[in-house]
Amino acid sequence: MLRTDVTVIGAGPAGLFAAFYVGMRDLTVRIIDPLPEPGGQLMALYPEKYIYDIAGFPKILAKDLVNNLIEQLEPFKPIYTLGERAEKLEEVNGDFHITTSSGHTYATGAVIIAAGVGAFEPRKVGCPGEAEFTGKGVYYAVKSKAEFTGKRVLIVGGGDSAADWTLGLKDIAEVTLIHRREQFRAHAATVNQMIEAAEAGEVRILTPYELKEIRGDGHVREAVIFNNATKEETVLGVDAVVILAGYLSKLGPLATWGLEMEGNKKIKVLDSTMRTSRPGIFACGDVASYNGKLPLICLGFGEASIAANYAAAYAHPELKVNPGHSSERDEVPTPAATH
Ligand SMILES: Cc1cc2nc3c(=O)[nH]c(=O)nc-3n(C[C@H](O)[C@H](O)[C@H](O)COP(=O)(O)OP(=O)(O)OC[C@H]3O[C@@H](n4cnc5c(N)ncnc54)[C@H](O)[C@@H]3O)c2cc1C
């Protein structure tokens, strides 16, 4: 069993930066995430949106921030264990053994939980054709705008993502937005922009409409929608159905690890060292709860550096917690894996 000094659970921005700092301490690190690629919410939910509140970047696309984090971490040769969810935790002879959804067990000297809002999945509509055409014209996120160029796109939803992408795709695609209520939950300024775009004939907005069925022949061709007030049905010719109805998240198995919790979605950190109620287990990012917490990426980075340095000193008590200044290094080191 390949052992690493520290294991990070969650490859979102907090987890990636925590792993980087473990590397800076010349220690080995594994990152576990059930998603197929690193990036957490940024890659799964808004890769093509600009973020404006990352220190040093006046604006940066979410996917570019993730790529930069991966690049910064790369010299330390982290072990990515993707497509696996951390499920079980045992303490064995002073080590932690983490077993994942794939049945693999990984040994480690300390654990950093950076599981964000938990393992999340998009909220489904549940209509006929939805499952059948997922990946064949049914989407739950816009990962690449270019994919929709010249297409007839039906967007389903009434929140920020639905409104943002109605505006975001209108110049490259023929967009229809349906929402089951008259009122939108999205930011008022965006809703106003959307209404202006509809009045100018740039997009079509239909309320109170719901999706009834998706039809096709190997790929999406039609969507049946209905007015939930009059029950009148309409068949739209479409090439893509983008369902942006929010997502469900749950901490799942991590909530059973005997850690002190705040509600059932957040892990309590006991003090500013980011330690949890179980020695050797630290938390950072959205999942970590303490008085005054704000769920922001910039804060997650700070928490990640603290959690990583305390985790490093826990796994290797001969190490000082304080890493010193990175600028005092001549180059970044390449640690050897411990077995
Ligand atoms: C549309 C949108 C726009 C946003 N805009 C901004 C913004 O402009 N500025 C800002 O600061 N914040 C923004 N946020 C919030 C920001 O994305 C989060 O604060 C950030 O993603 C939290 O990072 P994280 O690493 O803690 O968690 P996440 O990004 O949620 O990553 C956590 C990872 O942990 C994994 N995980 C969960 N459970 C397990 C498990 N059991 N085993 C292994 N892995 C697990 C998940 O799959 C996920 O990949 C936005 C959020 C959304 C939805």
The ligand as an ORCA input file, in Angstrom:
! r2SCAN-3c Opt
* xyz 0 1
  C     -21.789     29.723     -9.385
  C     -20.787     29.972     -8.274
  C     -19.987     31.106     -8.346
  C     -19.042     31.357     -7.320
  N     -18.270     32.501     -7.386
  C     -17.344     32.732     -6.422
  C     -16.523     33.912     -6.461
  O     -16.632     34.742     -7.360
  N     -15.607     34.082     -5.445
  C     -15.463     33.188     -4.409
  O     -14.612     33.392     -3.543
  N     -16.254     32.072     -4.350
  C     -17.173     31.831     -5.319
  N     -17.976     30.721     -5.233
  C     -17.788     29.807     -4.088
  C     -16.549     28.937     -4.310
  O     -16.685     28.179     -5.510
  C     -16.363     28.004     -3.109
  O     -16.157     28.794     -1.960
  C     -15.149     27.101     -3.352
  O     -15.354     26.250     -4.454
  C     -14.868     26.264     -2.100
  O     -13.717     25.532     -2.367
  P     -13.438     24.151     -1.606
  O     -12.145     23.655     -2.150
  O     -13.586     24.356     -0.158
  O     -14.646     23.196     -2.034
  P     -15.221     22.704     -3.440
  O     -14.875     23.608     -4.556
  O     -16.668     22.437     -3.181
  O     -14.466     21.319     -3.667
  C     -14.676     20.268     -2.779
  C     -14.324     18.965     -3.455
  O     -14.420     17.915     -2.473
  C     -14.921     16.752     -3.095
  N     -15.499     15.842     -2.098
  C     -16.647     15.965     -1.414
  N     -16.863     14.884     -0.639
  C     -15.790     14.060     -0.831
  C     -15.424     12.778     -0.336
  N     -16.187     12.099      0.535
  N     -14.271     12.206     -0.790
  C     -13.468     12.865     -1.665
  N     -13.778     14.090     -2.169
  C     -14.920     14.664     -1.757
  C     -15.964     17.308     -4.082
  O     -16.215     16.381     -5.129
  C     -15.279     18.590     -4.578
  O     -14.539     18.368     -5.760
  C     -18.924     30.453     -6.231
  C     -19.726     29.307     -6.170
  C     -20.652     29.064     -7.184
  C     -21.516     27.829     -7.099
*
